[in-house]
Amino acid sequence: MTAPPDPADADALARGIRACRLCAPRFAATATAHAPRPVAWFAEGARILVAGQAPGLRVHETGLPFNDASGDRLRDWLGIDRETFYDTSRVAIVPMAFCFPGYDAKGSDLPPPAICRATWHDRVMAALGDIALTVPVGGHAHRYHMGTRAGVTETVAGWRAHAPQVFPLPHPSWRNTGWLKKNPWFADEVLPALRARVKEVLW
């Protein structure tokens, strides 16, 4: 029988991630020319894993994950307040890249660097131990946590095949407001089931 993860392992990993500078040359070459600022927000024993894409500029500036309008929408989807969301003993927030990737010359978000996932993610998942509910947010997280190659709409529409352990979500960015209007089944069917599962897991 495998021994349960030592909480110190997760703590040591979080410290290692915060000290990571692997992508310094990559970020220096972006339009934002910024330095790495890894945001590691997790602890062993968390019941819910929120697996996002990568920090945005506001998160990079504040060091707090989902500290923006997208985070407000995500917390509404989950049915939890900020205090619960940021309690690492209950919710682990592990994006596919721990740093803000920067913008390209046109001002668009760059994708999460694959080297971050390859360096850290399997180790973080092992250190977290048993997670009761995984919430992959966006295509990059869907592919890593679910092994899917389908598009976001197809993956989210197939949520029943993965519930109650996994609930795939679109990204809560304002850019997806049009998607939400075109897919009313998401609010009508997915969100009530997700909120019920969150309540079951946390309370």
KOLSE-528239 format. One record per residue: residue in three letters; x, y, z of N, C-alpha, C, O in turn. Coordinates in pm, whole numbers, plus 32768, in hexadecimal, padded with zeros to 4 digits. Example, Ala and Ser with C-alpha at 12.3 -4.5 7.8 and 13.67 -1.06 7.14 Angstrom:
2
[site ALA,[8527,7DC7,830C],[84CE,7E3E,830C],[8528,7EB6,830C],[8590,7EB4,834E]]
[site SER,[8505,7F1F,82C4],[8557,7F96,82CA],[850A,8003,8313],[853D,8072,8324]]
This chain:
203
[site MET,[8055,7F88,8000],[8000,8000,8000],[8059,807D,8000],[80BB,8086,804A]]
[site THR,[8033,80DE,7FAB],[8080,815A,7FA2],[8063,81B3,8019],[7FEF,81C5,803E]]
[site ALA,[80CB,81EA,8055],[80B9,8243,80C7],[8079,82C5,8098],[8094,82F1,8029]]
[site PRO,[8025,8303,80EC],[7FE9,8384,80C4],[8054,83EE,80B8],[80BB,83E6,80FA]]
[site PRO,[803B,8453,8064],[809E,84BE,8052],[80BA,8506,80D5],[8060,8519,8127]]
[site ASP,[8135,852D,80E9],[815D,857D,815C],[813C,860F,813C],[8169,8642,80D5]]
[site PRO,[80F0,8655,8192],[80D2,86E3,8175],[814E,8735,815A],[8149,8797,8110]]
[site ALA,[81BF,870F,8196],[823B,875A,817E],[8265,8751,80ED],[82A5,87AC,80B9]]
[site ASP,[8242,86E2,80AA],[8264,86D5,801C],[821E,8741,7FCA],[825C,8780,7F74]]
[site ALA,[819E,8756,7FE4],[8154,87BE,7F9D],[818C,8848,7FBF],[8198,889E,7F68]]
[site ASP,[81AE,885D,803D],[81E7,88DD,8065],[826C,88F6,801E],[8286,8965,7FEE]]
[site ALA,[82C1,888E,8019],[8343,889D,7FD7],[8331,88B5,7F42],[837B,8905,7F07]]
[site LEU,[82D1,8871,7F04],[82B6,8886,7E76],[8289,8916,7E5C],[82B6,8956,7DFD]]
[site ALA,[822F,8947,7EB1],[81FF,89D1,7E9F],[8272,8A33,7EA8],[8279,8A92,7E5B]]
[site ARG,[82CD,8A1D,7F07],[8342,8A76,7F12],[839A,8A6A,7E97],[83CC,8ACF,7E64]]
[site GLY,[83AE,89F1,7E66],[83FF,89DE,7DEF],[83C4,8A21,7D75],[840B,8A5C,7D24]]
[site ILE,[833F,8A17,7D68],[82FB,8A57,7CF7],[830A,8AEF,7CFF],[8324,8B30,7C9A]]
[site ARG,[82F8,8B26,7D75],[8303,8BB8,7D83],[8390,8BEA,7D63],[83A2,8C5D,7D3A]]
[site ALA,[83F2,8B94,7D74],[847D,8BBB,7D57],[84A5,8B9F,7CC6],[8513,8BC2,7C9C]]
[site CYS,[844C,8B5E,7C79],[846E,8B34,7BF0],[8483,8BAD,7B94],[8435,8C0C,7B95]]
[site ARG,[84EE,8BA6,7B46],[850C,8C10,7AE5],[852D,8BD5,7A5C],[8572,8C13,7A0C]]
[site LEU,[84FA,8B5C,7A40],[8518,8B19,79C3],[84F1,8B6C,7948],[8535,8B67,78E2]]
[site CYS,[8485,8BB7,7954],[8451,8BFF,78DF],[847D,8C91,78D8],[8445,8CDE,788A]]
[site ALA,[84DF,8CB8,7927],[850B,8D44,7926],[852F,8D74,7899],[8501,8DDF,7871]]
[site PRO,[8581,8D2B,784C],[85A1,8D5A,77C4],[8526,8D60,776A],[8518,8DBC,771A]]
[site ARG,[84CC,8CFE,7779],[8451,8CFB,7728],[83FB,8D75,7744],[83C9,8DB5,76E7]]
[site PHE,[83E8,8D97,77C4],[8392,8E08,77E7],[83D4,8E8D,77C2],[838F,8EEC,779D]]
[site ALA,[8456,8E94,77CC],[849C,8F0F,77A7],[848A,8F2F,7714],[8492,8FA3,76EB]]
[site ALA,[8472,8EC7,76C3],[8463,8EDA,7632],[83D4,8EF8,7607],[83BB,8F0E,7591]]
[site THR,[8375,8EFA,7666],[82EA,8F18,7644],[82D4,8FAE,763A],[832C,8FFD,765D]]
[site ALA,[825E,8FD5,760B],[823D,9063,7600],[823A,90A6,7689],[8253,911E,7694]]
[site THR,[821C,9059,76F2],[8216,9091,7778],[82A0,9095,77BC],[82B4,90DF,781C]]
[site ALA,[82FD,9045,778A],[8388,9043,77BD],[838D,903C,7856],[83D8,9086,7896]]
[site HIS,[833D,8FE4,788E],[8332,8FDB,791F],[838A,8F6C,7957],[83B8,8F14,790F]]
[site ALA,[83A1,8F72,79D9],[83EC,8F0A,7A1E],[838A,8EA1,7A53],[8315,8EC0,7A69]]
[site PRO,[83B7,8E25,7A68],[835E,8DBE,7AA0],[832D,8DE4,7B2C],[8377,8E1E,7B7C]]
[site ARG,[82B0,8DC2,7B46],[827A,8DCC,7BCE],[821A,8D56,7BE1],[81A1,8D67,7BD6]]
[site PRO,[824F,8CE0,7BFE],[81F8,8C6B,7C0D],[8198,8C7A,7C82],[81BE,8CA5,7CEF]]
[site VAL,[811A,8C57,7C69],[80B2,8C5F,7CD0],[808A,8BD0,7CF3],[803E,8B91,7CA9]]
[site ALA,[80BB,8B9D,7D63],[809D,8B15,7D91],[803D,8B1F,7E06],[805E,8B58,7E6E]]
[site TRP,[7FC4,8AE7,7DF6],[7F5B,8AF7,7E5A],[7F1A,8A70,7E75],[7EAC,8A54,7E43]]
[site PHE,[7F5C,8A1D,7EC3],[7F26,8998,7EDF],[7F66,8961,7F5D],[7FD0,898E,7F88]]
[site ALA,[7F23,88FD,7F97],[7F58,88B6,800B],[7F1F,8829,8009],[7EB0,8813,7FD9]]
[site GLU,[7F6B,87C9,803B],[7F3B,8740,8043],[7EC1,873A,809D],[7EBE,877B,8106]]
[site GLY,[7E5D,86ED,8075],[7DE3,86E1,80C3],[7D6E,872D,8089],[7CFD,871E,80BA]]
[site ALA,[7D84,8780,8023],[7D16,87CA,7FE4],[7CB0,8768,7FAA],[7CD4,86FC,7F7B]]
[site ARG,[7C32,878E,7FAD],[7BC6,8739,7F7B],[7BA5,8755,7EE9],[7B79,86FC,7EA1]]
[site ILE,[7BBB,87D1,7EBF],[7B99,87FA,7E36],[7C16,882C,7DF1],[7C65,8877,7E2C]]
[site LEU,[7C28,8804,7D75],[7C95,8836,7D21],[7C5A,888A,7CB1],[7C0D,8858,7C5F]]
[site VAL,[7C7E,8909,7CAE],[7C5B,8961,7C3F],[7CD7,8969,7BE5],[7D3E,899E,7C0D]]
[site ALA,[7CCA,8934,7B6D],[7D3C,892C,7B11],[7D25,898C,7A9E],[7CDA,896F,7A40]]
[site GLY,[7D65,8A00,7AA6],[7D51,8A67,7A42],[7DB6,8A63,79D0],[7DF8,89FD,79BB]]
[site GLN,[7DC1,8AD0,7989],[7E1A,8ADB,7917],[7EA2,8B14,7941],[7F07,8ACD,7944]]
[site ALA,[7EA2,8B94,7963],[7F1B,8BDB,798F],[7EEF,8C5F,79CB],[7E86,8C93,79A6]]
[site PRO,[7F3E,8C97,7A26],[7F19,8D18,7A60],[7F12,8D86,79F6],[7F5E,8D86,7995]]
[site GLY,[7EB6,8DE3,7A0A],[7EB2,8E59,79B6],[7F08,8EC7,79F1],[7F4D,8EB3,7A55]]
[site LEU,[7F05,8F3B,79B2],[7F5A,8FA9,79DE],[7F39,8FD7,7A6B],[7F93,8FF2,7ABA]]
[site ARG,[7EB8,8FE0,7A8D],[7E93,900C,7B14],[7EC5,8FA9,7B7E],[7EF4,8FD1,7BE9]]
[site VAL,[7EBA,8F27,7B5F],[7EED,8EC2,7BBD],[7F84,8ECF,7BCA],[7FBA,8EC2,7C38]]
[site HIS,[7FC7,8EE8,7B5B],[8058,8EFD,7B5D],[807D,8F73,7BB8],[80E0,8F6D,7C01]]
[site GLU,[802C,8FDB,7BB4],[804A,9053,7C03],[802B,9040,7C98],[8070,9078,7CED]]
[site THR,[7FC3,8FF1,7CB6],[7F96,8FE5,7D41],[7FC6,8F65,7D85],[7FCA,8F5F,7E00]]
[site GLY,[7FEA,8EFE,7D37],[8014,8E80,7D71],[7FA2,8E2B,7DA7],[7FBA,8DCC,7DF2]]
[site LEU,[7F25,8E4D,7D84],[7EB0,8E06,7DB4],[7E65,8DCB,7D3D],[7E3A,8E15,7CE5]]
[site PRO,[7E55,8D46,7D37],[7E16,8D09,7CC0],[7D83,8D30,7CB1],[7D3C,8D3F,7D14]]
[site PHE,[7D59,8D40,7C36],[7CCE,8D63,7C16],[7CA1,8DE0,7C62],[7C2E,8DEA,7C8C]]
[site ASN,[7CFC,8E3E,7C72],[7CDC,8EBB,7CB6],[7CB1,8F23,7C50],[7CF1,8F8C,7C41]]
[site ASP,[7C44,8F05,7C0A],[7C15,8F5B,7B9E],[7B83,8F3A,7B83],[7B46,8EEB,7BCB]]
[site ALA,[7B4D,8F76,7B1A],[7AC0,8F5E,7AF9],[7AA7,8ECC,7AD4],[7A3C,8E96,7AEF]]
[site SER,[7B09,8E8B,7A96],[7AFB,8DFD,7A76],[7AED,8DAB,7AF6],[7A9E,8D4D,7AFC]]
[site GLY,[7B39,8DD0,7B5B],[7B2F,8D8B,7BDB],[7AA7,8DA0,7C1C],[7A70,8D43,7C58]]
[site ASP,[7A70,8E18,7C11],[79EB,8E33,7C48],[7984,8DD9,7C04],[792D,8DA0,7C46]]
[site ARG,[798E,8DCC,7B81],[7930,8D77,7B38],[7944,8CE4,7B5E],[78E3,8C9B,7B71]]
[site LEU,[79C2,8CB9,7B6A],[79DD,8C2E,7B8E],[79A7,8C0D,7C19],[796A,8BA4,7C2C]]
[site ARG,[79BC,8C67,7C78],[7988,8C4F,7CFF],[78EF,8C47,7CFF],[78B5,8BF9,7D4A]]
[site ASP,[78AF,8C98,7CAB],[781E,8C90,7C9D],[77F6,8C09,7C64],[7795,8BCC,7C92]]
[site TRP,[783F,8BD9,7BFF],[7822,8B56,7BC6],[782D,8AE8,7C30],[77DB,8A8C,7C33]]
[site LEU,[7892,8AF2,7C85],[78A8,8A8C,7CEC],[7849,8A9C,7D62],[7830,8A3D,7DAC]]
[site GLY,[7813,8B14,7D74],[77BB,8B2D,7DE5],[7804,8B3E,7E68],[77D0,8B18,7ED1]]
[site ILE,[787E,8B76,7E64],[78CB,8B8B,7EDF],[78FD,8C1C,7EE5],[7909,8C60,7E7F]]
[site ASP,[791B,8C49,7F5E],[794C,8CD1,7F70],[79E5,8CD5,7F67],[7A26,8C6D,7F5C]]
[site ARG,[7A1D,8D4C,7F6C],[7AAE,8D5D,7F60],[7AF8,8D18,7FD1],[7B61,8CDB,7FBA]]
[site GLU,[7AC3,8D20,8049],[7B08,8CE3,80BB],[7B18,8C4D,80A8],[7B83,8C16,80C1]]
[site THR,[7AAF,8C0B,807C],[7AB6,8B7B,8063],[7B11,8B5C,7FEE],[7B60,8AFF,7FF3]]
[site PHE,[7B05,8BAB,7F85],[7B53,8B94,7F0B],[7BE9,8B9A,7F26],[7C36,8B4D,7EEE]]
[site TYR,[7C12,8BF7,7F7D],[7CA0,8C0A,7F97],[7CD3,8BBC,8011],[7D44,8BD2,803D]]
[site ASP,[7C81,8B64,8047],[7CAA,8B0E,80B6],[7CF0,8A93,807B],[7CAD,8A38,804A]]
[site THR,[7D74,8A90,8081],[7DBE,8A23,8040],[7DA7,899B,8081],[7DC6,8935,8045]]
[site SER,[7D70,8998,80FA],[7D4F,8918,8136],[7CD2,88DB,80F8],[7CB3,8867,810F]]
[site ARG,[7C8B,892C,80A9],[7C0E,88FE,806C],[7C15,8901,7FD3],[7BE0,88A8,7F91]]
[site VAL,[7C55,8967,7F9C],[7C5B,8978,7F0A],[7CEC,898C,7EDE],[7D30,89E7,7F0D]]
[site ALA,[7D1A,8937,7E84],[7D9D,8946,7E45],[7D8A,8987,7DBC],[7D32,895D,7D70]]
[site ILE,[7DDA,89EC,7D9D],[7DD1,8A32,7D1D],[7E54,8A1A,7CD3],[7EBC,8A53,7CF5]]
[site VAL,[7E4E,89C6,7C6B],[7EC7,899A,7C25],[7EB5,89AF,7B8F],[7E81,8956,7B4B]]
[site PRO,[7EDE,8A21,7B5A],[7ED1,8A3A,7ACA],[7F38,89EB,7A7B],[7F97,89B5,7AB3]]
[site MET,[7F24,89E3,79F9],[7F80,8998,79A4],[8005,89DF,7993],[8067,89A2,7967]]
[site ALA,[800C,8A5D,79B4],[808B,8AA6,79C1],[807C,8AFF,7A3B],[8015,8B42,7A4B]]
[site PHE,[80E1,8B02,7A90],[80D8,8B4C,7B0C],[80F8,8BE1,7AFB],[80DE,8C31,7B55]]
[site CYS,[812F,8C06,7A88],[8151,8C92,7A6D],[80F8,8CCC,79FF],[80C4,8C84,79AB]]
[site PHE,[80EA,8D4D,7A02],[80AC,8D97,7995],[8104,8D86,7919],[8178,8DAE,791B]]
[site PRO,[80CF,8D4B,78AC],[8123,8D32,7836],[8144,8DB0,77E5],[81A2,8DAF,7795]]
[site GLY,[80F8,8E1C,77FA],[810E,8E96,77B0],[80B2,8EA3,7738],[8060,8E4C,771D]]
[site TYR,[80C2,8F11,76F1],[8073,8F2D,7679],[80CD,8F27,75FF],[8146,8F3C,7608]]
[site ASP,[8090,8F09,758D],[80DA,8F12,7510],[80D5,8FA2,74DD],[80A0,8FFA,7521]]
[site ALA,[810B,8FBA,7467],[8114,9043,7432],[808B,9081,741A],[807F,90FB,7415]]
[site LYS,[8022,902D,740C],[7F9B,905F,73F4],[7F4B,906F,7475],[7ED7,9097,7472]]
[site GLY,[7F8A,9051,74E7],[7F46,9060,7566],[7EF3,8FE9,7591],[7EA4,8FF2,75EE]]
[site SER,[7F06,8F77,754C],[7EBC,8EFE,756F],[7F0B,8EAB,75D4],[7F86,8EAF,75D6]]
[site ASP,[7EC4,8E60,7627],[7F05,8E0A,7688],[7F57,8D9D,7642],[7F28,8D5D,75E4]]
[site LEU,[7FD0,8D8A,7671],[8020,8D1A,7641],[7FF5,8C9B,768A],[7FC5,8CA3,76FB]]
[site PRO,[8005,8C26,764C],[7FDC,8BA9,768C],[8036,8B85,7702],[80A7,8BB6,7709]]
[site PRO,[8007,8B31,775C],[805B,8B05,77CC],[80D5,8AB9,7797],[80C4,8A5C,7749]]
[site PRO,[814F,8ADC,77BE],[81C5,8A94,7790],[81C1,8A02,77BC],[81AA,89E5,7832]]
[site ALA,[81D6,89A6,775E],[81CE,8917,777D],[8237,88EC,77E4],[8222,888A,782B]]
[site ILE,[82A6,8934,77EB],[8310,890E,7849],[82E0,8916,78DA],[8314,88CD,792F]]
[site CYS,[827F,896B,78F7],[824B,8976,797F],[8202,88F5,79A4],[821A,88BC,7A0E]]
[site ARG,[81AA,88C8,794D],[8164,884B,7967],[81C6,87D8,7975],[81BC,8787,79D2]]
[site ALA,[8225,87D0,7918],[8283,8760,7918],[82DB,875F,7995],[8303,86F5,79C4]]
[site THR,[82F9,87D3,79C9],[8353,87DD,7A3D],[830B,87C5,7AC0],[8342,8786,7B1A]]
[site TRP,[8290,87F5,7ACD],[8251,87FA,7B50],[81D3,87A9,7B64],[81BC,8776,7BD2]]
[site HIS,[8180,8799,7AFE],[80F7,8770,7B18],[80E5,86E2,7B4C],[8096,86CD,7BA8]]
[site ASP,[812B,8683,7B16],[811C,85FA,7B49],[8145,85F4,7BDC],[8107,85AC,7C2B]]
[site ARG,[81AB,863E,7C01],[81D8,8640,7C8C],[8171,8681,7CE7],[8159,8652,7D56]]
[site VAL,[8134,86ED,7CB8],[80CE,8730,7D08],[8055,86D5,7D1C],[801F,86CB,7D8A]]
[site MET,[8029,8692,7CB1],[7FB6,8639,7CBC],[7FD1,85C9,7D20],[7F79,85A4,7D6D]]
[site ALA,[804A,8593,7D1E],[806D,8528,7D7B],[806E,855C,7E0B],[8042,8516,7E66]]
[site ALA,[809F,85D5,7E1F],[80A7,860D,7EA6],[801E,8631,7EDE],[8009,862C,7F58]]
[site LEU,[7FC0,8655,7E87],[7F3C,867B,7EB8],[7EEF,8604,7EEE],[7E9C,8615,7F48]]
[site GLY,[7F08,858E,7EBB],[7EBF,8518,7EEB],[7E34,8510,7EB0],[7E1D,853C,7E40]]
[site ASP,[7DD8,84D7,7EFD],[7D50,84C0,7ECB],[7D01,8543,7EC5],[7CF1,8589,7F28]]
[site ILE,[7CD3,8561,7E4D],[7C80,85D7,7E35],[7BF2,85A7,7E19],[7BDD,8552,7DC3]]
[site ALA,[7B91,85DD,7E61],[7B08,85B0,7E50],[7AC7,85E8,7DD2],[7A72,85A8,7D95]]
[site LEU,[7AF0,8661,7DAB],[7AB4,86A4,7D37],[7B1F,86F1,7CED],[7B63,8747,7D26]]
[site THR,[7B2E,86D2,7C6D],[7B8A,871B,7C16],[7B3A,8770,7BB4],[7ADE,873E,7B72]]
[site VAL,[7B5E,87F0,7BAB],[7B18,884E,7B53],[7B7C,8883,7AED],[7BBC,88EA,7B07]]
[site PRO,[7B8C,8840,7A7A],[7BE7,8873,7A13],[7BA5,88E7,79C7],[7B35,88DA,7996]]
[site VAL,[7BEA,8956,79BF],[7BB4,89D0,7985],[7BFD,89ED,7902],[7C72,8A14,7905]]
[site GLY,[7BBA,89DB,7891],[7BF6,89FA,7810],[7C3B,8982,77D0],[7C55,891C,7810]]
[site GLY,[7C57,8990,774E],[7C89,8922,76FE],[7D0C,88E5,772C],[7D1A,886B,772B]]
[site HIS,[7D6C,8937,7754],[7DED,8901,777F],[7DDC,88A7,77F9],[7E18,883C,7800]]
[site ALA,[7D8A,88D1,7858],[7D71,8881,78CF],[7D1F,8805,78AE],[7D36,879B,78E8]]
[site HIS,[7CC1,8810,7851],[7C74,879B,7827],[7CD2,8730,77F1],[7CC4,86BA,7812]]
[site ARG,[7D2F,8758,779F],[7D89,86F6,7760],[7DE1,86B0,77C7],[7DF6,8637,77BF]]
[site TYR,[7E15,86FB,7827],[7E6F,86BE,788A],[7E22,8665,78EB],[7E4B,85F4,7906]]
[site HIS,[7DB4,8697,7920],[7D6F,8651,798C],[7D0C,85E9,795A],[7CE8,858E,79A5]]
[site MET,[7CE0,85F4,78DE],[7C7B,8599,78AB],[7CAC,8547,7834],[7C6A,84E6,780C]]
[site GLY,[7D1F,856C,77FC],[7D55,8524,7789],[7D04,8536,770B],[7D11,84E7,76AE]]
[site THR,[7CB0,859D,7705],[7C5A,85B2,7692],[7CA1,8606,7628],[7CF8,8657,7648]]
[site ARG,[7C7C,85F2,75AC],[7CAB,8646,753F],[7C35,868D,74FB],[7C44,86CC,7493]]
[site ALA,[7BC1,8681,7539],[7B4A,86C3,7504],[7B4E,8758,7524],[7B9C,8784,7578]]
[site GLY,[7AF9,87A4,74E0],[7AF1,8832,74FB],[7AAD,884D,7581],[7A74,87F3,75BE]]
[site VAL,[7AB5,88CA,75AD],[7A7F,88ED,7630],[79E9,88D4,7636],[79B9,889C,7698]]
[site THR,[799F,88FD,75D1],[790E,88ED,75D3],[78E8,885A,75DE],[7893,8835,762F]]
[site GLU,[7926,8806,758E],[7908,8777,7591],[792D,873A,7619],[78E3,86E8,764F]]
[site THR,[799E,8763,764F],[79CA,872D,76CF],[796C,8755,773F],[7945,8701,7791]]
[site VAL,[7946,87D5,7743],[78EC,8804,77AD],[7861,87C6,779C],[7820,87A3,77FF]]
[site ALA,[7833,87BA,771F],[77AF,877F,7707],[77A9,86ED,7734],[773E,86BA,7753]]
[site GLY,[781C,86AA,7737],[7820,861F,7763],[783D,860E,77F6],[7870,85A7,781F]]
[site TRP,[781D,8673,7846],[7841,8675,78D5],[780A,85FE,7922],[7849,85D0,7981]]
[site ARG,[7795,85CD,78FC],[7757,8560,7947],[77AC,84E1,7948],[77A5,8491,79A5]]
[site ALA,[77FC,84CE,78E0],[7850,8457,78D8],[78C2,845C,793E],[7900,83F5,7959]]
[site HIS,[78DD,84D0,7975],[794F,84E1,79D1],[7924,8503,7A60],[7971,84F0,7ABE]]
[site ALA,[78AA,8534,7A6F],[7878,8556,7AF5],[7863,84D5,7B47],[784B,846B,7B0D]]
[site PRO,[786B,84DD,7BCC],[787B,8556,7C1D],[790D,8576,7C40],[7926,85D7,7C87]]
[site GLN,[796D,8526,7C0F],[79F8,853F,7C34],[7A36,85B2,7BE6],[7A8C,85F9,7C1B]]
[site VAL,[7A0B,85C6,7B69],[7A46,862C,7B13],[79D6,867C,7AD0],[7976,8644,7A9C]]
[site PHE,[79E3,8701,7AD4],[7986,875B,7A8F],[79D7,87B8,7A36],[7A0D,881B,7A67]]
[site PRO,[79E2,879C,79B4],[7A2B,87F7,795B],[79DB,8877,7943],[7961,8874,792F]]
[site LEU,[7A21,88E8,7944],[79E2,896A,792F],[7A25,89B6,78BF],[7A9B,899D,78A2]]
[site PRO,[79DE,8A12,787F],[7A20,8A72,7827],[7A6B,8AD6,787E],[7A59,8AD9,78F8]]
[site HIS,[7ABF,8B27,7840],[7B01,8B8D,788F],[7A9C,8BF9,78B4],[7A4A,8C1E,7860]]
[site PRO,[7A9F,8C2B,792F],[7A3C,8C91,7958],[7A5B,8D1E,7928],[7A1D,8D7D,7958]]
[site SER,[7AB6,8D2D,78CC],[7ADB,8DB1,7898],[7A62,8DF7,7859],[7A06,8DB7,7828]]
[site TRP,[7A66,8E7C,785B],[79FF,8ECA,7818],[79F9,8EA9,7783],[7992,8EBB,7743]]
[site ARG,[7A69,8E7A,774C],[7A6B,8E56,76BE],[7A0B,8DE3,769D],[79E7,8DD0,7629]]
[site ASN,[79E3,8D98,7702],[7988,8D28,76ED],[78F6,8D4A,770B],[78A2,8CF0,7711]]
[site THR,[78D8,8DCA,771D],[784E,8DF1,7737],[77F4,8DCA,76C3],[7782,8D9F,76D8]]
[site GLY,[7825,8DD8,7649],[77D8,8DAE,75D3],[77BE,8D18,75D3],[7751,8CEA,75B0]]
[site TRP,[7823,8CCB,75FC],[7814,8C39,7604],[77A7,8C14,7667],[7756,8BBB,764D]]
[site LEU,[77A4,8C58,76D8],[7740,8C3C,773F],[76B3,8C5A,770B],[7655,8C10,7729]]
[site LYS,[76A4,8CC4,76BE],[7621,8CE5,7687],[75F4,8C7F,761F],[757D,8C61,7613]]
[site LYS,[7655,8C49,75D2],[7633,8BE8,756B],[761D,8B5C,75A2],[75E9,8B05,755D]]
[site ASN,[7646,8B46,761E],[763B,8AC1,765A],[75F3,8ACB,76E2],[7632,8AB6,774A]]
[site PRO,[7572,8AEA,76E1],[752A,8AFC,775F],[7522,8A7E,77B4],[750A,8A85,782D]]
[site TRP,[7537,8A0A,7777],[7536,898C,77C4],[75A2,898B,782F],[7596,8944,7893]]
[site PHE,[760C,89D9,781A],[7678,89DC,787D],[7645,8A10,7903],[765C,89D3,796C]]
[site ALA,[75FF,8A82,7900],[75C8,8ABB,797B],[7552,8A6A,79B0],[753E,8A61,7A29]]
[site ASP,[7505,8A31,7955],[748C,89E9,797E],[74A9,895E,79B6],[7464,8930,7A11]]
[site GLU,[7511,891A,7980],[7528,888F,79A4],[75AA,8879,79F0],[75AC,8834,7A56]]
[site VAL,[7617,88B4,79BE],[769A,8898,79F8],[76AB,88DE,7A80],[76D3,889E,7AE2]]
[site LEU,[768C,895E,7A86],[76A9,89A9,7B00],[765B,8978,7B7B],[7696,896F,7BE6]]
[site PRO,[75DB,8958,7B70],[7597,8922,7BE7],[75D7,88A0,7C18],[75E3,888B,7C91]]
[site ALA,[75FF,8848,7BBC],[763E,87CB,7BE4],[76C8,87E4,7C20],[76EE,87A2,7C81]]
[site LEU,[7712,8842,7BE7],[7796,8863,7C1C],[778B,889C,7CA9],[77D4,8873,7D03]]
[site ARG,[7730,88FB,7CBD],[7721,8938,7D41],[76F6,88D2,7DAA],[7723,88D7,7E1D]]
[site ALA,[76A0,8876,7D82],[7676,880E,7DE0],[76EB,87B5,7E07],[76F7,878D,7E7A]]
[site ARG,[7741,8796,7DA6],[77B5,8742,7DC3],[781A,878C,7E1A],[7854,8750,7E75]]
[site VAL,[7830,880C,7E00],[788A,885C,7E54],[7859,885D,7EE4],[78A7,884A,7F41]]
[site LYS,[77D9,8873,7EF5],[779F,8875,7F7C],[77AF,87EF,7FBF],[77CE,87E7,8036]]
[site GLU,[779B,8784,7F73],[77AA,86FC,7FAA],[7839,86E1,7FD7],[784F,86A3,803F]]
[site VAL,[7899,870F,7F87],[7926,86F5,7FA3],[7959,874A,8018],[79A3,8718,806D]]
[site LEU,[7932,87C8,801D],[7969,8824,8082],[791B,8823,8105],[7953,883E,816F]]
[site TRP,[789B,8804,80FE],[7849,880A,8176],[7801,8785,818B],[77B6,8776,81EB]]
